[in-house]
Amino acid sequence: MVKLTHMVSEMMRRGDGYEEGVGVEVEVELAMELKKEGLKEMLRRADDLRLKTLKALIDIMTPSQGVHYLIAAAELHLRIHEWGKVRDGKRLSSFT
C-alpha cells in the first residue's frame, strides 16, 4: 500500500496518466486483493475480542445489571446510528 501511495504521488507530480487512472486502478485492485484475507482475519479477531469482553462484563454483573447494560448499549448504538444518518443527510444536502 505504501508503494502504491508513492506511485500515485509520483504520477501526480509528473502528470502522466493519473487522470485515466487505469494502471493505478489495476494496482489498487491487486494490492487490495492481497490484503483482503488479512483484513477478514483481523475483523474476525476483533469481533471475537468484542464478544469475549461483553461476556466477561456480563459475568461480573448481576442479572439485573446485565439487562440494564445491554439495553443501554443497544439504545446508544441506535442513537449513534440515527445521528450519523441525520449528519450524512445534512452533509449530502449541502452539496445539492
Phi and psi in radians as a Rosetta constraint file:
Dihedral C 1 N 2 CA 2 C 2 CIRCULARHARMONIC -1.111 0.35
Dihedral N 2 CA 2 C 2 N 3 CIRCULARHARMONIC -0.756 0.35
Dihedral C 2 N 3 CA 3 C 3 CIRCULARHARMONIC -1.026 0.35
Dihedral N 3 CA 3 C 3 N 4 CIRCULARHARMONIC -0.726 0.35
Dihedral C 3 N 4 CA 4 C 4 CIRCULARHARMONIC -1.106 0.35
Dihedral N 4 CA 4 C 4 N 5 CIRCULARHARMONIC -0.737 0.35
Dihedral C 4 N 5 CA 5 C 5 CIRCULARHARMONIC -1.074 0.35
Dihedral N 5 CA 5 C 5 N 6 CIRCULARHARMONIC -0.774 0.35
Dihedral C 5 N 6 CA 6 C 6 CIRCULARHARMONIC -1.114 0.35
Dihedral N 6 CA 6 C 6 N 7 CIRCULARHARMONIC -0.686 0.35
Dihedral C 6 N 7 CA 7 C 7 CIRCULARHARMONIC -1.099 0.35
Dihedral N 7 CA 7 C 7 N 8 CIRCULARHARMONIC -0.800 0.35
Dihedral C 7 N 8 CA 8 C 8 CIRCULARHARMONIC -1.131 0.35
Dihedral N 8 CA 8 C 8 N 9 CIRCULARHARMONIC -0.743 0.35
Dihedral C 8 N 9 CA 9 C 9 CIRCULARHARMONIC -1.035 0.35
Dihedral N 9 CA 9 C 9 N 10 CIRCULARHARMONIC -0.759 0.35
Dihedral C 9 N 10 CA 10 C 10 CIRCULARHARMONIC -1.123 0.35
Dihedral N 10 CA 10 C 10 N 11 CIRCULARHARMONIC -0.739 0.35
Dihedral C 10 N 11 CA 11 C 11 CIRCULARHARMONIC -1.092 0.35
Dihedral N 11 CA 11 C 11 N 12 CIRCULARHARMONIC -0.673 0.35
Dihedral C 11 N 12 CA 12 C 12 CIRCULARHARMONIC -1.156 0.35
Dihedral N 12 CA 12 C 12 N 13 CIRCULARHARMONIC -0.707 0.35
Dihedral C 12 N 13 CA 13 C 13 CIRCULARHARMONIC -1.102 0.35
Dihedral N 13 CA 13 C 13 N 14 CIRCULARHARMONIC -0.760 0.35
Dihedral C 13 N 14 CA 14 C 14 CIRCULARHARMONIC -1.360 0.35
Dihedral N 14 CA 14 C 14 N 15 CIRCULARHARMONIC -0.442 0.35
Dihedral C 14 N 15 CA 15 C 15 CIRCULARHARMONIC 1.301 0.35
Dihedral N 15 CA 15 C 15 N 16 CIRCULARHARMONIC 0.426 0.35
Dihedral C 15 N 16 CA 16 C 16 CIRCULARHARMONIC -1.922 0.35
Dihedral N 16 CA 16 C 16 N 17 CIRCULARHARMONIC 1.890 0.35
Dihedral C 16 N 17 CA 17 C 17 CIRCULARHARMONIC 1.401 0.35
Dihedral N 17 CA 17 C 17 N 18 CIRCULARHARMONIC -0.007 0.35
Dihedral C 17 N 18 CA 18 C 18 CIRCULARHARMONIC -1.164 0.35
Dihedral N 18 CA 18 C 18 N 19 CIRCULARHARMONIC -0.635 0.35
Dihedral C 18 N 19 CA 19 C 19 CIRCULARHARMONIC -1.077 0.35
Dihedral N 19 CA 19 C 19 N 20 CIRCULARHARMONIC -0.758 0.35
Dihedral C 19 N 20 CA 20 C 20 CIRCULARHARMONIC -1.182 0.35
Dihedral N 20 CA 20 C 20 N 21 CIRCULARHARMONIC -0.742 0.35
Dihedral C 20 N 21 CA 21 C 21 CIRCULARHARMONIC 1.215 0.35
Dihedral N 21 CA 21 C 21 N 22 CIRCULARHARMONIC 0.138 0.35
Dihedral C 21 N 22 CA 22 C 22 CIRCULARHARMONIC -1.115 0.35
Dihedral N 22 CA 22 C 22 N 23 CIRCULARHARMONIC -0.899 0.35
Dihedral C 22 N 23 CA 23 C 23 CIRCULARHARMONIC -1.109 0.35
Dihedral N 23 CA 23 C 23 N 24 CIRCULARHARMONIC -0.659 0.35
Dihedral C 23 N 24 CA 24 C 24 CIRCULARHARMONIC -1.150 0.35
Dihedral N 24 CA 24 C 24 N 25 CIRCULARHARMONIC -0.759 0.35
Dihedral C 24 N 25 CA 25 C 25 CIRCULARHARMONIC -1.051 0.35
Dihedral N 25 CA 25 C 25 N 26 CIRCULARHARMONIC -0.736 0.35
Dihedral C 25 N 26 CA 26 C 26 CIRCULARHARMONIC -1.101 0.35
Dihedral N 26 CA 26 C 26 N 27 CIRCULARHARMONIC -0.778 0.35
Dihedral C 26 N 27 CA 27 C 27 CIRCULARHARMONIC -1.089 0.35
Dihedral N 27 CA 27 C 27 N 28 CIRCULARHARMONIC -0.731 0.35
Dihedral C 27 N 28 CA 28 C 28 CIRCULARHARMONIC -1.101 0.35
Dihedral N 28 CA 28 C 28 N 29 CIRCULARHARMONIC -0.799 0.35
Dihedral C 28 N 29 CA 29 C 29 CIRCULARHARMONIC -1.043 0.35
Dihedral N 29 CA 29 C 29 N 30 CIRCULARHARMONIC -0.767 0.35
Dihedral C 29 N 30 CA 30 C 30 CIRCULARHARMONIC -1.122 0.35
Dihedral N 30 CA 30 C 30 N 31 CIRCULARHARMONIC -0.767 0.35
Dihedral C 30 N 31 CA 31 C 31 CIRCULARHARMONIC -1.118 0.35
Dihedral N 31 CA 31 C 31 N 32 CIRCULARHARMONIC -0.726 0.35
Dihedral C 31 N 32 CA 32 C 32 CIRCULARHARMONIC -1.200 0.35
Dihedral N 32 CA 32 C 32 N 33 CIRCULARHARMONIC -0.647 0.35
Dihedral C 32 N 33 CA 33 C 33 CIRCULARHARMONIC -1.080 0.35
Dihedral N 33 CA 33 C 33 N 34 CIRCULARHARMONIC -0.708 0.35
Dihedral C 33 N 34 CA 34 C 34 CIRCULARHARMONIC -1.151 0.35
Dihedral N 34 CA 34 C 34 N 35 CIRCULARHARMONIC -0.560 0.35
Dihedral C 34 N 35 CA 35 C 35 CIRCULARHARMONIC -1.529 0.35
Dihedral N 35 CA 35 C 35 N 36 CIRCULARHARMONIC -0.290 0.35
Dihedral C 35 N 36 CA 36 C 36 CIRCULARHARMONIC -0.993 0.35
Dihedral N 36 CA 36 C 36 N 37 CIRCULARHARMONIC -0.824 0.35
Dihedral C 36 N 37 CA 37 C 37 CIRCULARHARMONIC -1.123 0.35
Dihedral N 37 CA 37 C 37 N 38 CIRCULARHARMONIC -0.707 0.35
Dihedral C 37 N 38 CA 38 C 38 CIRCULARHARMONIC -1.103 0.35
Dihedral N 38 CA 38 C 38 N 39 CIRCULARHARMONIC -0.697 0.35
Dihedral C 38 N 39 CA 39 C 39 CIRCULARHARMONIC -1.160 0.35
Dihedral N 39 CA 39 C 39 N 40 CIRCULARHARMONIC -0.700 0.35
Dihedral C 39 N 40 CA 40 C 40 CIRCULARHARMONIC -1.064 0.35
Dihedral N 40 CA 40 C 40 N 41 CIRCULARHARMONIC -0.763 0.35
Dihedral C 40 N 41 CA 41 C 41 CIRCULARHARMONIC -1.130 0.35
Dihedral N 41 CA 41 C 41 N 42 CIRCULARHARMONIC -0.714 0.35
Dihedral C 41 N 42 CA 42 C 42 CIRCULARHARMONIC -1.102 0.35
Dihedral N 42 CA 42 C 42 N 43 CIRCULARHARMONIC -0.727 0.35
Dihedral C 42 N 43 CA 43 C 43 CIRCULARHARMONIC -1.150 0.35
Dihedral N 43 CA 43 C 43 N 44 CIRCULARHARMONIC -0.688 0.35
Dihedral C 43 N 44 CA 44 C 44 CIRCULARHARMONIC -1.081 0.35
Dihedral N 44 CA 44 C 44 N 45 CIRCULARHARMONIC -0.770 0.35
Dihedral C 44 N 45 CA 45 C 45 CIRCULARHARMONIC -1.132 0.35
Dihedral N 45 CA 45 C 45 N 46 CIRCULARHARMONIC -0.686 0.35
Dihedral C 45 N 46 CA 46 C 46 CIRCULARHARMONIC -1.115 0.35
Dihedral N 46 CA 46 C 46 N 47 CIRCULARHARMONIC -0.722 0.35
Dihedral C 46 N 47 CA 47 C 47 CIRCULARHARMONIC -1.091 0.35
Dihedral N 47 CA 47 C 47 N 48 CIRCULARHARMONIC -0.746 0.35
Dihedral C 47 N 48 CA 48 C 48 CIRCULARHARMONIC -1.067 0.35
Dihedral N 48 CA 48 C 48 N 49 CIRCULARHARMONIC -0.744 0.35
Dihedral C 48 N 49 CA 49 C 49 CIRCULARHARMONIC -1.108 0.35
Dihedral N 49 CA 49 C 49 N 50 CIRCULARHARMONIC -0.753 0.35
Dihedral C 49 N 50 CA 50 C 50 CIRCULARHARMONIC -1.063 0.35
Dihedral N 50 CA 50 C 50 N 51 CIRCULARHARMONIC -0.758 0.35
Dihedral C 50 N 51 CA 51 C 51 CIRCULARHARMONIC -1.141 0.35
Dihedral N 51 CA 51 C 51 N 52 CIRCULARHARMONIC -0.784 0.35
Dihedral C 51 N 52 CA 52 C 52 CIRCULARHARMONIC -1.065 0.35
Dihedral N 52 CA 52 C 52 N 53 CIRCULARHARMONIC -0.715 0.35
Dihedral C 52 N 53 CA 53 C 53 CIRCULARHARMONIC -1.136 0.35
Dihedral N 53 CA 53 C 53 N 54 CIRCULARHARMONIC -0.775 0.35
Dihedral C 53 N 54 CA 54 C 54 CIRCULARHARMONIC -1.063 0.35
Dihedral N 54 CA 54 C 54 N 55 CIRCULARHARMONIC -0.782 0.35
Dihedral C 54 N 55 CA 55 C 55 CIRCULARHARMONIC -1.084 0.35
Dihedral N 55 CA 55 C 55 N 56 CIRCULARHARMONIC -0.724 0.35
Dihedral C 55 N 56 CA 56 C 56 CIRCULARHARMONIC -1.123 0.35
Dihedral N 56 CA 56 C 56 N 57 CIRCULARHARMONIC -0.719 0.35
Dihedral C 56 N 57 CA 57 C 57 CIRCULARHARMONIC -1.089 0.35
Dihedral N 57 CA 57 C 57 N 58 CIRCULARHARMONIC -0.809 0.35
Dihedral C 57 N 58 CA 58 C 58 CIRCULARHARMONIC -1.116 0.35
Dihedral N 58 CA 58 C 58 N 59 CIRCULARHARMONIC -0.645 0.35
Dihedral C 58 N 59 CA 59 C 59 CIRCULARHARMONIC -1.114 0.35
Dihedral N 59 CA 59 C 59 N 60 CIRCULARHARMONIC -0.573 0.35
Dihedral C 59 N 60 CA 60 C 60 CIRCULARHARMONIC -1.270 0.35
Dihedral N 60 CA 60 C 60 N 61 CIRCULARHARMONIC -0.564 0.35
Dihedral C 60 N 61 CA 61 C 61 CIRCULARHARMONIC -1.454 0.35
Dihedral N 61 CA 61 C 61 N 62 CIRCULARHARMONIC 2.788 0.35
Dihedral C 61 N 62 CA 62 C 62 CIRCULARHARMONIC -1.264 0.35
Dihedral N 62 CA 62 C 62 N 63 CIRCULARHARMONIC 2.830 0.35
Dihedral C 62 N 63 CA 63 C 63 CIRCULARHARMONIC -0.971 0.35
Dihedral N 63 CA 63 C 63 N 64 CIRCULARHARMONIC -0.706 0.35
Dihedral C 63 N 64 CA 64 C 64 CIRCULARHARMONIC -1.136 0.35
Dihedral N 64 CA 64 C 64 N 65 CIRCULARHARMONIC -0.754 0.35
Dihedral C 64 N 65 CA 65 C 65 CIRCULARHARMONIC -1.099 0.35
Dihedral N 65 CA 65 C 65 N 66 CIRCULARHARMONIC -0.704 0.35
Dihedral C 65 N 66 CA 66 C 66 CIRCULARHARMONIC -1.062 0.35
Dihedral N 66 CA 66 C 66 N 67 CIRCULARHARMONIC -0.754 0.35
Dihedral C 66 N 67 CA 67 C 67 CIRCULARHARMONIC -1.115 0.35
Dihedral N 67 CA 67 C 67 N 68 CIRCULARHARMONIC -0.808 0.35
Dihedral C 67 N 68 CA 68 C 68 CIRCULARHARMONIC -1.083 0.35
Dihedral N 68 CA 68 C 68 N 69 CIRCULARHARMONIC -0.703 0.35
Dihedral C 68 N 69 CA 69 C 69 CIRCULARHARMONIC -1.109 0.35
Dihedral N 69 CA 69 C 69 N 70 CIRCULARHARMONIC -0.824 0.35
Dihedral C 69 N 70 CA 70 C 70 CIRCULARHARMONIC -1.111 0.35
Dihedral N 70 CA 70 C 70 N 71 CIRCULARHARMONIC -0.671 0.35
Dihedral C 70 N 71 CA 71 C 71 CIRCULARHARMONIC -1.119 0.35
Dihedral N 71 CA 71 C 71 N 72 CIRCULARHARMONIC -0.808 0.35
Dihedral C 71 N 72 CA 72 C 72 CIRCULARHARMONIC -1.098 0.35
Dihedral N 72 CA 72 C 72 N 73 CIRCULARHARMONIC -0.715 0.35
Dihedral C 72 N 73 CA 73 C 73 CIRCULARHARMONIC -1.130 0.35
Dihedral N 73 CA 73 C 73 N 74 CIRCULARHARMONIC -0.716 0.35
Dihedral C 73 N 74 CA 74 C 74 CIRCULARHARMONIC -1.140 0.35
Dihedral N 74 CA 74 C 74 N 75 CIRCULARHARMONIC -0.748 0.35
Dihedral C 74 N 75 CA 75 C 75 CIRCULARHARMONIC -1.095 0.35
Dihedral N 75 CA 75 C 75 N 76 CIRCULARHARMONIC -0.735 0.35
Dihedral C 75 N 76 CA 76 C 76 CIRCULARHARMONIC -1.065 0.35
Dihedral N 76 CA 76 C 76 N 77 CIRCULARHARMONIC -0.799 0.35
Dihedral C 76 N 77 CA 77 C 77 CIRCULARHARMONIC -1.015 0.35
Dihedral N 77 CA 77 C 77 N 78 CIRCULARHARMONIC -0.817 0.35
Dihedral C 77 N 78 CA 78 C 78 CIRCULARHARMONIC -1.148 0.35
Dihedral N 78 CA 78 C 78 N 79 CIRCULARHARMONIC -0.695 0.35
Dihedral C 78 N 79 CA 79 C 79 CIRCULARHARMONIC -1.169 0.35
Dihedral N 79 CA 79 C 79 N 80 CIRCULARHARMONIC -0.716 0.35
Dihedral C 79 N 80 CA 80 C 80 CIRCULARHARMONIC -1.138 0.35
Dihedral N 80 CA 80 C 80 N 81 CIRCULARHARMONIC -0.681 0.35
Dihedral C 80 N 81 CA 81 C 81 CIRCULARHARMONIC -1.086 0.35
Dihedral N 81 CA 81 C 81 N 82 CIRCULARHARMONIC -0.823 0.35
Dihedral C 81 N 82 CA 82 C 82 CIRCULARHARMONIC -1.102 0.35
Dihedral N 82 CA 82 C 82 N 83 CIRCULARHARMONIC -0.750 0.35
Dihedral C 82 N 83 CA 83 C 83 CIRCULARHARMONIC -1.041 0.35
Dihedral N 83 CA 83 C 83 N 84 CIRCULARHARMONIC -0.733 0.35
Dihedral C 83 N 84 CA 84 C 84 CIRCULARHARMONIC -1.105 0.35
Dihedral N 84 CA 84 C 84 N 85 CIRCULARHARMONIC -0.698 0.35
Dihedral C 84 N 85 CA 85 C 85 CIRCULARHARMONIC -1.135 0.35
Dihedral N 85 CA 85 C 85 N 86 CIRCULARHARMONIC -0.733 0.35
Dihedral C 85 N 86 CA 86 C 86 CIRCULARHARMONIC -1.125 0.35
Dihedral N 86 CA 86 C 86 N 87 CIRCULARHARMONIC -0.785 0.35
Dihedral C 86 N 87 CA 87 C 87 CIRCULARHARMONIC -1.077 0.35
Dihedral N 87 CA 87 C 87 N 88 CIRCULARHARMONIC -0.785 0.35
Dihedral C 87 N 88 CA 88 C 88 CIRCULARHARMONIC -1.101 0.35
Dihedral N 88 CA 88 C 88 N 89 CIRCULARHARMONIC -0.685 0.35
Dihedral C 88 N 89 CA 89 C 89 CIRCULARHARMONIC -1.080 0.35
Dihedral N 89 CA 89 C 89 N 90 CIRCULARHARMONIC -0.746 0.35
Dihedral C 89 N 90 CA 90 C 90 CIRCULARHARMONIC -1.137 0.35
Dihedral N 90 CA 90 C 90 N 91 CIRCULARHARMONIC -0.717 0.35
Dihedral C 90 N 91 CA 91 C 91 CIRCULARHARMONIC -1.144 0.35
Dihedral N 91 CA 91 C 91 N 92 CIRCULARHARMONIC -0.753 0.35
Dihedral C 91 N 92 CA 92 C 92 CIRCULARHARMONIC -1.202 0.35
Dihedral N 92 CA 92 C 92 N 93 CIRCULARHARMONIC -0.631 0.35
Dihedral C 92 N 93 CA 93 C 93 CIRCULARHARMONIC -1.219 0.35
Dihedral N 93 CA 93 C 93 N 94 CIRCULARHARMONIC -0.410 0.35
Dihedral C 93 N 94 CA 94 C 94 CIRCULARHARMONIC -1.286 0.35
Dihedral N 94 CA 94 C 94 N 95 CIRCULARHARMONIC -0.297 0.35
Dihedral C 94 N 95 CA 95 C 95 CIRCULARHARMONIC -1.465 0.35
Dihedral N 95 CA 95 C 95 N 96 CIRCULARHARMONIC -0.289 0.35
